[in-house]
Amino acid sequence: MLEKRNAAFELLHSYIKNPKMIYHSIASEAVLKNIAMHLNQDEDEWGICGLLHDIDVEITNAEPKIHGTKAKEILLPLNLPENIIEAIELHNEISASKPRSKPLHHALAAGETLTGLIFATAYVYPDKMIHSVKPKSIIKRMKEKHFAASVKRENIMECELLGIEIKDFIELSLQALVPIQHTIGFIS
């Protein structure tokens, strides 16, 4: 699967130039892999889904009406598993052709969204490091609608559709991100 991951990473770099978007994609990959492991799902497959979920964000200029649909057009010819392409298409509910209904759909929507809230929370800590962030801080920030206002809390709460309580979902996500925090732009 390493070859597939390397190919996916190269593909990501051919479409995404903004380093912050690369960091977000790598973070989403790590979170999805950890959630997959927790749920006894295919970690490599879920990881690639997290890595590639925003592959069209720069060519669509993040336009909600087409973000996700262009990703599907990019990914279909690559013979990726259908469930990966479908989850990527559906992670943006505004352009989605149908509602999210499968575990990977919910995991991607919740996980990639939570990375944004974790990043925003880390940035307000004195050391600006993910390892300092505690689950209770994220839960507190979830209730503060003006903090990271663009983060859709309802997407994060889809973790419950996976049978994972929010506190546990946050812990799993932090466990995935702390070891890679330097890779995703958090420098002490």
C-alpha positions in Angstrom: 0.0 0.0 0.0 3.0 2.3 0.4 3.2 2.6 -3.4 -0.4 3.7 -3.5 0.1 6.2 -0.7 3.2 7.6 -2.5 1.3 7.9 -5.7 -1.6 9.6 -3.9 0.8 12.0 -2.2 2.4 12.9 -5.6 -1.1 13.4 -7.1 -2.0 15.6 -4.2 1.0 17.8 -4.9 0.2 18.0 -8.5 -3.1 19.7 -7.6 -2.4 21.4 -4.3 0.3 24.1 -3.9 -0.7 25.8 -0.7 1.4 24.3 2.1 -1.5 24.8 4.6 -3.8 22.7 2.4 -1.1 20.0 2.2 -0.8 20.1 6.0 -4.6 19.8 6.3 -4.6 16.8 3.9 -1.8 15.0 5.8 -3.6 15.7 9.1 -6.8 14.3 7.7 -5.0 11.2 6.5 -3.5 10.6 10.0 -6.9 11.1 11.7 -8.7 8.8 9.2 -6.1 6.1 9.6 -6.5 6.2 13.4 -10.3 6.1 13.2 -10.1 3.2 10.8 -7.8 1.3 13.1 -10.2 2.0 16.0 -13.1 0.7 13.9 -11.2 -2.3 12.4 -11.4 -0.8 8.9 -8.8 -0.6 6.2 -6.4 2.0 7.5 -4.6 2.5 4.2 -7.8 3.0 2.3 -9.2 5.4 4.8 -5.9 7.3 5.0 -5.8 7.8 1.2 -9.3 9.1 1.4 -8.3 11.7 4.0 -5.2 12.6 2.0 -7.1 13.2 -1.2 -10.4 14.6 0.0 -9.6 18.2 -0.9 -7.7 17.5 -4.1 -10.0 19.9 -6.1 -10.0 22.7 -3.6 -7.6 25.0 -5.5 -9.0 24.3 -9.0 -12.5 25.0 -7.7 -11.4 27.9 -5.5 -13.3 26.0 -2.7 -16.6 26.9 -4.4 -19.1 24.9 -2.3 -21.4 24.2 -5.3 -18.6 22.2 -7.1 -16.0 21.3 -4.5 -16.1 17.5 -4.3 -17.7 17.0 -7.7 -14.4 18.0 -9.4 -12.5 15.7 -7.1 -14.7 12.9 -8.3 -13.9 13.7 -11.9 -10.1 13.8 -11.1 -10.2 10.5 -9.2 -12.5 8.3 -11.3 -10.0 7.5 -14.0 -7.5 6.4 -11.3 -9.3 3.2 -10.4 -9.4 4.0 -6.7 -12.0 2.1 -4.7 -15.5 3.4 -5.3 -16.0 4.0 -1.5 -13.1 6.4 -1.4 -14.3 8.5 -4.4 -17.9 8.5 -3.0 -16.7 9.7 0.5 -14.6 12.4 -1.1 -17.5 13.5 -3.2 -19.9 13.5 -0.3 -17.7 15.2 2.3 -19.0 18.6 1.0 -22.7 18.3 1.6 -23.5 21.4 -0.5 -22.4 19.7 -3.7 -23.1 16.1 -2.7 -25.4 14.1 -4.9 -26.9 12.3 -1.9 -26.6 12.3 1.9 -23.7 10.7 3.7 -24.7 7.2 4.8 -21.6 5.0 5.3 -19.0 4.9 8.0 -16.2 6.2 5.7 -18.5 9.1 4.7 -19.1 10.1 8.3 -15.5 9.5 9.4 -14.2 11.8 6.6 -16.7 14.6 7.3 -16.1 14.5 11.0 -12.3 13.9 10.9 -11.3 16.4 8.3 -13.5 19.1 10.0 -12.1 18.3 13.4 -8.6 18.9 12.2 -9.5 22.5 11.6 -10.8 23.0 15.1 -7.7 21.3 16.6 -5.4 23.5 14.5 -7.3 26.7 15.5 -7.2 25.6 19.2 -3.5 24.9 19.1 -2.8 28.3 17.6 -4.3 30.1 20.6 -2.0 28.1 23.0 1.1 29.9 24.2 3.4 27.3 22.5 1.1 26.9 19.5 1.6 23.1 19.5 -0.9 20.3 19.1 0.7 18.3 21.9 -0.6 21.0 24.4 -4.2 20.7 23.3 -6.5 18.7 25.6 -9.8 17.1 24.6 -11.6 19.3 27.1 -10.3 22.4 25.3 -11.7 21.2 22.0 -15.1 20.3 23.6 -15.1 23.9 25.1 -14.3 25.4 21.7 -17.0 23.3 20.1 -19.5 25.3 22.2 -18.0 28.6 21.2 -19.7 29.3 17.9 -17.6 32.4 17.2 -14.3 30.5 17.6 -13.2 29.0 14.3 -16.7 30.0 13.0 -16.3 28.3 9.7 -15.8 24.8 11.3 -19.1 23.0 11.0 -19.7 21.4 14.4 -22.5 19.3 13.0 -20.0 17.6 10.7 -17.7 16.8 13.7 -20.7 15.3 15.6 -21.1 12.7 12.8 -18.6 10.8 14.8 -21.5 9.6 16.9 -22.9 7.9 13.8 -19.7 5.8 13.9 -20.5 4.8 17.5 -17.7 7.0 18.8 -18.5 9.7 21.5 -17.1 13.1 20.8 -14.6 13.0 23.6 -13.2 9.7 22.3 -13.2 11.0 18.8 -11.2 14.0 19.8 -8.7 11.8 21.7 -8.3 9.5 18.7 -7.7 12.6 16.5 -5.2 14.2 18.8 -3.3 10.8 19.2 -3.0 10.8 15.4 -1.8 14.4 15.1 0.7 14.8 17.9 3.3 12.5 16.3 3.2 14.4 13.1 2.7 17.9 14.4 6.1 19.0 13.0 5.2 17.5 9.6 2.0 19.6 9.5 3.6 22.9 10.3 3.6 23.1 14.0 7.2 24.0 14.9 8.3 24.5 18.5 
